[in-house]
Amino acid sequence: MKSSEPKMASVSSEARLKPFVVACIPALNEEKAIGRVVLQTQKYVDHVIVCDDCSEDYSGEIASGLGATVIRHGKNLGKGAALRTAFYKARTLNPDVVVTLDADGQHDPTEIERVIEPILEGKSDIVIGSRFLKDSTSDPPFYRFIGMKFLNFISSIKCGNDIVDTQSGFRAFSQKALDVMLNCEVEGFGIESEQLVLAKKHNLRISEVPVNIMYRNLDKTSKRNPLRHGLDVVSAVLKLIVEDRPLLLFGIPGIITLLIGVFYGIKFLWYFNYTRYFSLPLAIISMGSFLMGVLLIMTSLIFHTLTRLKQSLNSKFKNNY
């Protein structure tokens, strides 16, 4: 992982006369838009960090030439990994606020001040630039609109129903929230959902502000595969649910299925005892339900054990670090 950056010293937040704001931009093959995004963003923040996720074009070179700190991945790891890399670099600068936006130009840097304002006022730890609030303006194609609503619904299962736009990448984080976000593990597009799950778990205050996004010109050059994007988010949410509540997700259905198997087993034995007739349907239902119940219960215990082991290893790693 290579890094190119202008020299600057980290200054404690207490010694600053004004808040220090850092922008983190993940980029992959965005040479057509990255220059404009970096230049406009620099007008509203103190420092710009671009994580070039192994672009095959000149995205990194353009951003570096314009004064941004550029960190390049040796191979393509995904948006979540790129954001995490940028966050680690941002933390060394001791920022008061970190703002994230996409490199393709869909987020308007002139709205950065609106997005970071609740954090500067001490009202929020995380602010989401929402596309679906009353004063927002957005013109997504129909397939994008349906996809975003579906992903919002899926993510709300884990993130909570009080967030209108769970998938917006235009966000701001306080110092406290930044430390929490470094624990994210999702490497792909599911990063936005994981950030909200961690925020809920650590009782961080989340708010949304309206932003304006125009897709008309963006869709002509968009390189994102909407199907892959959607699958990334869905798989990330399912992974978070399984890791957080394995006993609830598999254990309870397993116990219920096991009891159904036992019930039909007793019914089968009673029927056979009185009629001497071997009921194949009852036998299949009984054995199938029993075995499925045992399998689900064992799966829940395995996931529960692995989750606890993972948490223990992460805790030891952080203490040693």
C-alpha positions in Angstrom: 0.0 0.0 0.0 1.7 3.2 -1.2 1.0 6.7 0.1 1.7 10.1 -1.4 0.9 13.2 0.6 2.0 16.8 1.3 3.9 17.3 4.5 1.7 18.5 7.4 2.0 18.2 11.1 -0.8 16.8 13.3 -2.1 19.5 15.7 -4.1 18.8 18.8 -7.7 19.9 18.6 -7.3 22.1 21.7 -4.6 24.2 20.0 -6.7 25.0 17.0 -8.8 28.2 16.6 -11.3 26.5 14.3 -12.4 22.9 13.7 -10.1 20.8 11.6 -12.1 18.9 8.9 -10.7 16.0 6.8 -12.4 14.6 3.7 -12.0 10.9 2.9 -12.8 9.8 -0.7 -12.6 6.2 -1.9 -11.8 6.1 -5.6 -11.8 3.4 -8.3 -11.2 4.4 -12.0 -12.6 7.9 -11.6 -10.1 9.9 -13.5 -12.9 11.8 -15.3 -14.5 13.2 -12.1 -11.8 12.9 -9.4 -10.1 16.2 -10.2 -13.3 18.3 -10.0 -14.3 16.5 -6.8 -10.9 17.1 -5.1 -10.7 20.8 -6.1 -14.3 21.5 -5.0 -13.9 19.6 -1.7 -10.7 21.4 -0.8 -12.7 24.7 -0.6 -14.7 23.3 2.4 -12.2 21.1 4.3 -8.7 21.4 5.6 -7.3 18.2 4.1 -8.4 15.7 1.5 -7.4 12.0 1.7 -8.1 9.8 -1.4 -7.8 6.0 -1.2 -7.1 4.8 -4.7 -8.4 1.2 -4.6 -6.0 -0.1 -7.3 -7.4 2.0 -10.2 -6.4 1.1 -13.7 -6.5 4.8 -14.8 -4.9 8.0 -13.5 -7.3 8.6 -10.6 -4.5 8.6 -8.0 -2.1 10.6 -10.0 -4.7 13.3 -10.6 -5.7 13.6 -7.0 -2.1 13.7 -5.8 -1.2 16.4 -8.3 -4.0 18.5 -6.9 -2.7 18.3 -3.4 -4.6 15.4 -1.9 -3.0 12.7 0.2 -3.3 9.6 -1.9 -3.0 6.1 -0.5 -3.0 3.3 -3.1 -4.1 -0.3 -2.6 -1.9 -2.9 -4.3 -5.1 -4.8 -5.3 -8.7 -3.9 -5.5 -10.3 -4.5 -2.0 -13.6 -2.7 -2.2 -15.2 0.5 -1.0 -15.3 -0.6 2.7 -11.6 -1.4 2.7 -10.8 1.9 1.0 -12.8 3.9 3.5 -11.1 2.1 6.4 -7.7 2.8 5.0 -8.6 6.5 4.6 -10.0 6.6 8.2 -6.8 5.2 9.6 -4.8 7.9 7.9 -7.3 10.6 8.9 -7.0 9.6 12.5 -3.3 10.5 12.5 -4.2 14.1 11.7 -6.4 14.3 14.8 -9.4 15.8 13.0 -12.5 17.3 14.6 -14.7 16.1 11.8 -14.3 13.5 9.0 -16.6 13.8 6.0 -16.9 11.1 3.3 -18.1 11.5 -0.2 -17.8 9.5 -3.5 -15.3 10.2 -6.2 -17.7 10.0 -9.1 -19.2 13.4 -8.5 -22.7 12.4 -7.3 -22.1 14.2 -4.0 -22.0 18.0 -4.1 -19.0 19.3 -2.0 -20.8 22.7 -1.6 -23.1 20.8 0.9 -20.3 19.7 3.1 -20.9 22.6 5.5 -24.5 21.5 5.9 -23.5 17.9 6.6 -20.9 18.6 9.2 -22.9 21.4 11.0 -24.8 19.1 13.5 -21.4 17.6 14.6 -19.8 21.0 15.0 -22.8 22.1 17.1 -22.4 19.0 19.3 -25.8 17.6 18.3 -24.7 14.4 16.5 -21.8 11.9 16.2 -22.8 10.8 12.7 -24.6 12.8 10.1 -26.0 11.3 6.9 -26.6 13.3 3.8 -30.1 11.9 2.9 -31.6 11.7 -0.5 -35.1 11.1 0.8 -35.9 13.9 3.2 -38.5 16.5 2.5 -36.1 19.2 1.2 -33.8 16.8 -0.7 -33.6 16.8 -4.5 -32.8 13.6 -6.4 -33.6 12.3 -9.8 -32.6 8.6 -9.9 -33.7 6.4 -12.8 -36.6 4.1 -11.8 -34.4 1.0 -11.4 -32.1 2.9 -9.1 -35.0 4.2 -7.0 -36.5 0.8 -6.6 -33.1 -0.7 -5.7 -32.4 2.0 -3.1 -35.8 1.5 -1.4 -35.2 -2.2 -1.3 -31.7 -1.8 0.2 -33.1 0.7 2.7 -35.7 -1.9 3.8 -33.2 -4.7 4.1 -30.8 -2.5 6.1 -33.5 -1.2 8.4 -33.9 -4.7 9.7 -30.5 -4.3 11.4 -30.0 -0.6 11.5 -33.4 0.5 12.7 -36.4 2.1 11.0 -35.7 5.6 12.1 -33.1 6.2 9.3 -34.5 7.3 6.0 -31.4 6.8 3.8 -29.3 3.9 5.1 -27.1 3.7 1.9 -25.9 7.3 1.5 -22.1 7.5 1.4 -22.2 11.3 2.0 -21.5 11.3 5.7 -19.8 13.1 8.5 -18.2 11.6 11.6 -17.0 13.1 14.9 -13.8 12.0 16.6 -15.7 9.6 18.8 -17.5 8.1 15.8 -14.3 7.8 13.8 -12.7 5.6 16.4 -15.8 3.3 16.3 -15.8 3.2 12.5 -12.3 1.8 12.5 -13.8 -1.5 13.7 -15.7 -2.0 10.5 -14.9 -5.2 8.7 -17.1 -5.2 5.5 -14.9 -4.6 2.5 -17.6 -4.0 -0.2 -20.6 -1.7 -0.7 -22.2 -3.0 2.6 -20.0 -0.6 4.5 -22.7 2.0 5.0 -25.0 -0.6 6.7 -22.2 -1.8 8.9 -21.4 1.7 10.0 -24.9 2.3 11.2 -25.0 -1.1 13.0 -21.8 -0.2 14.9 -23.2 3.3 15.6 -26.3 1.8 17.2 -24.3 -0.7 19.2 -22.1 2.1 20.6 -25.0 4.5 21.2 -23.8 7.1 18.8 -26.2 9.9 17.9 -27.2 9.8 14.3 -29.0 12.5 12.3 -29.8 13.2 8.7 -29.8 16.3 6.6 -31.2 16.8 3.1 -28.8 16.8 0.2 -29.2 17.1 -3.6 -28.0 14.4 -5.9 -28.4 14.4 -9.7 -28.0 11.1 -11.4 -28.8 12.2 -15.0 -25.2 12.8 -16.0 -23.8 10.3 -13.5 -25.5 7.3 -15.0 -23.8 7.9 -18.4 -20.4 7.1 -17.0 -21.3 5.0 -13.9 -19.2 1.8 -13.7 -21.0 0.3 -10.7 -22.9 -2.9 -11.3 -26.2 -2.3 -9.5 -26.8 -6.1 -9.1 -23.4 -6.5 -7.4 -24.0 -3.5 -5.3 -27.3 -4.9 -4.1 -25.9 -8.3 -3.4 -23.0 -6.8 -1.4 -25.4 -4.9 0.8 -27.8 -7.8 1.4 -24.9 -10.2 2.1 -23.3 -7.7 4.6 -26.6 -7.2 6.4 -27.2 -11.0 6.7 -23.7 -11.5 7.9 -24.2 -8.9 10.6 -27.5 -10.5 11.7 -26.0 -13.9 11.9 -23.0 -12.7 13.9 -25.0 -10.6 16.3 -28.0 -13.0 17.0 -27.0 -16.6 15.9 -29.0 -18.2 18.7 -32.1 -16.2 17.8 -31.7 -16.7 14.1 -31.0 -20.4 14.1 -31.5 -21.7 17.7 -35.2 -20.8 18.3 -36.3 -22.1 14.8 -34.2 -25.2 15.5 -35.9 -25.9 18.8 -39.3 -25.4 17.3 -38.5 -27.7 14.3 -37.1 -30.3 16.7 -40.3 -30.3 18.8 -42.3 -30.7 15.7 -40.2 -33.8 14.8 -40.7 -35.2 18.3 -44.5 -34.5 18.2 -44.9 -36.4 14.9 -42.6 -39.1 16.1 -44.8 -39.8 19.1 -47.9 -39.6 16.8 -46.2 -42.1 14.4 -45.4 -44.5 17.2 -48.9 -44.2 18.7 -50.5 -44.9 15.3 -48.3 -47.9 14.6 -48.9 -49.3 18.1 -52.7 -49.4 17.6 -52.9 -50.2 13.9 -49.6 -51.9 13.1 -49.6 -49.7 10.0 -46.3 -48.1 9.1 -47.2 -44.5 8.0 -44.4 -43.4 5.7 -45.6 -39.7 5.6 -45.5 -39.5 9.4 -42.1 -41.1 9.5 -40.7 -38.7 6.9 -42.1 -35.7 8.6 -40.9 -36.9 12.0 -37.3 -37.7 11.0 -37.0 -34.8 8.6 -38.1 -32.2 11.3 -36.0 -33.8 13.9 -32.8 -33.8 11.8 -33.4 -30.3 10.6 -33.9 -29.1 14.2 -30.7 -30.7 15.3 -28.9 -29.2 12.4 -30.2 -25.7 13.1 -29.4 -25.9 16.8 -25.8 -27.1 16.0 -25.4 -24.3 13.5 -26.5 -21.7 16.0 -24.0 -23.0 18.6 -21.2 -23.0 16.1 -21.9 -19.4 15.0 -22.3 -18.3 18.6 -18.9 -19.9 19.6 -17.1 -18.4 16.5 -18.6 -14.9 17.3 -17.5 -15.0 20.9 -14.0 -16.2 19.8 -13.8 -13.4 17.3 -14.8 -10.8 19.9 -12.2 -12.2 22.3 -9.4 -12.1 19.7 -10.4 -8.6 18.6 -10.3 -7.4 22.2 -6.9 -8.9 22.8 -5.6 -7.3 19.6 -6.9 -3.9 20.6 -5.4 -4.2 24.1 -2.0 -5.2 22.7 -2.2 -2.4 20.0 
